[in-house]
Every structure is written in structure tokens, then in C-alpha cells.
Amino acid sequence: MVLSKFMPHNPKFSSKFAESARNAHATAQALVDLLENYTDVERKVQRVRDLEHEGDRLSREITNLLAESFIVPFDREDIIALNNELDDLVDDMEDAARKLSLYGVQAPLPQMAQLARVVEQQCALLAEGMPLIEDSRRVQDLARIAGQIRELEDQGDTISDEVQRTLYHGVQDVQGMIRAMRGGEIVDLIEDASDQAQRVAKTVESILLKNA
């Protein structure tokens, strides 16, 4: 790995990861739009699914690029981890959107939109930070971005905890129980996306520190 710092490598990795992060941000924006403006649901869910397919395409391109490259900008294990984490981030958001449609949710819990907004802010920060991944002079910038993403993840935990405390309040029949369970499942998926955004940030920060 030390020698690879002094040898030419494929610059496409940085651009592909940056593109993948931008796609994650676009997915988060689409999820926010779905939850904050809960109309034309099927079209908006399809928009999220289309972005998830784009994320899959980018993930495959990074995998193929790794297989074709003799010299890589950082450890292959880190490339694989970062690629998988970005893919999982988008998958979590798509799964949440898909469940809204699958379960025929008539009115999402307000905390769903709040959580989605947290994820959107995290993904915006990832899109800002990803182009810095190979610039060892920007360690402090990446550390700042990672810190902000962690703070947002804490906010997401607080919102999720509120849901858990109140989810079954007033539930008196089986149908109400089912709606509550499904609502809790969707909230968990959005919170998973927030947790995943933090994992991406930690991996990016670790890569930069190891190669500084």
C-alpha cells in the first residue's frame, strides 16, 4: 500500500464514489419529498426505486473497476466496505419507501418525515465530503463533516426513541396494532439509513487517516 502512494492509479474511483454519494443524497431528497408531501405516492415511490437502481449500477461499476485495476488509491478492503455501505444506505431508504406503498399507508407518522430529513442532511454532508477522500490535506475537513453526521445520527436516535415510547398509545384493536407495527418498521428502516450514513462517514474518515 505504501508503494501505491507513489504509483499512478485509476482516478475513476474518486469520481465514482462521489457520484454514488450524490445519488444517495438524491434518494434521500426523494424520500423527504414523499413523506413531507404525501401525494402521488406511487410515482414518488417509483422515483426512489429508480434511484436505488442507479445506486446498484454505480456499485457494480465500482466492483468492476476494482477487478480491473492493478493499482488502487487505497486498500481494496476499504473500497469494498465503502461501496457496500453506500449501497446499503440507499437500499434502506428504498425499502422504507417501498413499504409505504406495500402496506398502503394512508398517512405516514410525522416522525418518518423528521427522520428522513435527518438522513437527507447526512447524505448532503457525504456528498460534500466524498470528493475529498484522496486528498490527505483535507483530514480536518473530513473530521468536521464526520462529526456533523454523528450529531445528526444522535438526533435520529432521539426521534426514533420518541416513536417507540408513543407508538402503541391509544391502540385498541388488531387493525390498530398492525398499523402501529408497520409504522414502527418503516421508522426503523429510516433510522437504519441514518446509522448507515454514519458508517459511511467513519469509513471515509478512516481511509483518509490511514493514507495521510
Disulfide bonds with the S-S distance in Angstrom:
none
